[in-house]
Amino acid sequence: MLDKLTISQSEIANDIINRGLVEAAFSLEQIIQSEVNIETIDFLLNNENDTQLFTLKDSTSTHYLIETVIKGEFKGVCYLVLSKDDVNKIHKKCLSANILESNAPNDIMMKKAILTEIDNMLSAAVITEFANRLNVNIYGDVPKLRVVEQNEANQIIRKEAKEYNCLLHFNAVLHAKELDISPDFLWLLDDDFVNNIKKLATN
């Protein structure tokens, strides 16, 4: 857990993160019209481990990695990580049959757009909670979608963690039972996030 924070600071960080994830789960429910539960939340202070696996989704599956960079008074990046099977189920739930079966450029764009829109709504829910609770001005950049293999996904995330000098990361699994999807929702945050937690705890 957040073992470099005091107990009270850790409780504040957990509460802010958990509330943000609850709002994110609710946003996902509105899109896919299916109950969503937060199955697991793992927190880790960055240990500079070059072999660390940020996502443990099926290594045989293609991964859809949707990245949103956090800008403003603290920096970071979040990822929505979907398996190919997750994506197929979301498309089937949210798009019409004629779009699903089409390879027309506009329909391919629509398939990508529904994924980035989901990421946009989920990341916005967490960012809004962070901004309100910590009284900071932060926002998410335009989401970027990449289709990669698991090893490449972890390499990309590991590289970003170093680039943003991220001190803390947390990963939640959002499980939609009816659709049987479990996307990873991963956040990497720099030390300004932790500093803002410490500042809030003293007030």
N, C-alpha and C positions, 0 to 999 in steps of 0.2 A: 504494500500500500504506500502511502505517502510518508515514508518513514523519516524523511528529513524535515518534515513540518512538525510543529507541536501538535498535541492532541486536538486542541481547539481549532487550529489552522486546518488540520486534516479534515475535521468535521465540516468546516465551512466549505472546503474544496469539494468534498464528497457531495454535500447538499446541493451546491451550485451545478455540478456536473450531472447529478442524478435528476434534478429538476429539468435541466436542459434536455436530457435524453428522454424523459417522460413526454415533453412537448414534441420532440422529434418523432417518437413512436405514435403519438396522436396524429401528427401530420401525415405519416405514412398510412395510417388507418383511413384517413379521409380520401387518399388517392386510390388505394387498392380495395377499399370497402371490405376490409377483413381485420379482425382483431389482431393487434400486434403486442407482443410481450418482450420486455428486455430480459433476455435469458442470462447473460453474464456480462459483468463489467470488470475488466482487468486494468489496474493502474500500475505503471512502472516508471520510476525515475530513470532517465537515460543512463545506460551503463557502457556506452560506446562499444557494444558488442557487434562485430562485423558479421557474425553469423546469426544474429537475432532474427527470428521470424515474426514479422508484425501481423501477417495474416496466415492462418492455418487452414484455410479452405482447401478442399480436395486438390491435391497436387497434380492430378491428371486432367483437371478441368481448365478450360480457358477462363480467364478472369476479366471482368469489366471493372476497370479502376477509374473511378470518377473523383477528380481532385478539385478541391476548393481552397484557395489560398486565403488566409485571414490577414487582413491589413488593418492598420490603425495604431492604437496605443500599445498593443502587443501583437506579436507575430506568431504565425503558425500555419498549419495546413491540416485539412481533414480529408479523409477518403471514405467513400462508400464503395465497398468491394462486393461484387456480385459474381456468382458463378454463371456459366452459360445457361444452366437449368433454371436458376433464379430469374434470369432475364427472359427466357422463353415464357415462364409462367406469368411474369408481370405483363409482357406484351399481350398474351392471350387474355388476361383479365381486363386490360385497359384499352386495347385497340380492336378495331373491327376486323372481321375475317378478311375482307378484301385488302386491307393494309398489310395484314400478316402475310398474305400470300404473294404480295407484290414486291418486285425489285426495282420499281420506278424510283428515281432519285428523290422525289418529294416524300415518298413513303418510307424510304430508308432513313431520310432525315427525321421523319416523325418518330420512327422507332428509337433513334438516338435521343430525340428531344424529350421523350417521356422519362428516360433514365436521368438525364441532366436536371429535369424539372423536379424529380423526386429528390435528388441530391440537394438541389437548391433549397427546397422547402425544409428538409431535415437539418441542413447546416444552418439555415436562417433561424430555426427554432432554438438551437443551442447557442448561437452567437447572440441572439436577442437576450437570452437568459444571462449570459456572461456580461453583456453590456449593461443591463439593468442592475444586476446585483453588485457588480464591481465599479459601476459608474464610470465606464470607459467608452471611448468612441472607437468601435471596431466594426468591420464589415467584411463580407465574403466577396471575393472576386468571382468572375464568370467561371462556372464549372468547366473542367476539361475532361473529356472521356478518352481513355485508352483501352485497347483490347490486348491483353498480354497473358503469358503463362505465369504460374505461381511464383517461380523463382525470379522472373523478371519483375513481378509486382513487388516482391520483398526488396529487390535491389533498388528499385525506384524510390520506395518509401524510406529505405535506409539512407540513401543519398540525400533526400529531402530533409531528413532528421538532422543530418550534419550541416546542411546548407543553412537551415534556420536556427541552428544551435539549440535544438529543442531539448529542454530539460525534462519534460514530463510527457508521457503519452498514455492515453487510455483507449481501450477498445471495447465496444459493446456489440453483442449479437442481438439483432432485432428479429424476433421470430414471428412470422405470420402463419399461424397454425393451419388455417383454411387453405392457403396457397402452398404451404410447406416450403417457404423460403426463409433463409436465415442470413441476410447480408451482414457483413462486418461493417462497423461504423467506427473508424479509427481517427483519433485526433493527436496531433503533435503540437506541443505548445512551448514557447520559449520561457526564459526565466522571469520575464515581466509578468506573466500570468501568476506565477508563484509569488512574486513580490507584491502583486495586487491583493492576493489572498492574505498575505501577512499584514498588509496595510489595513484591510478590512477588519481583520481580527483584533487590531489595536483600537478600533473605534467603538 
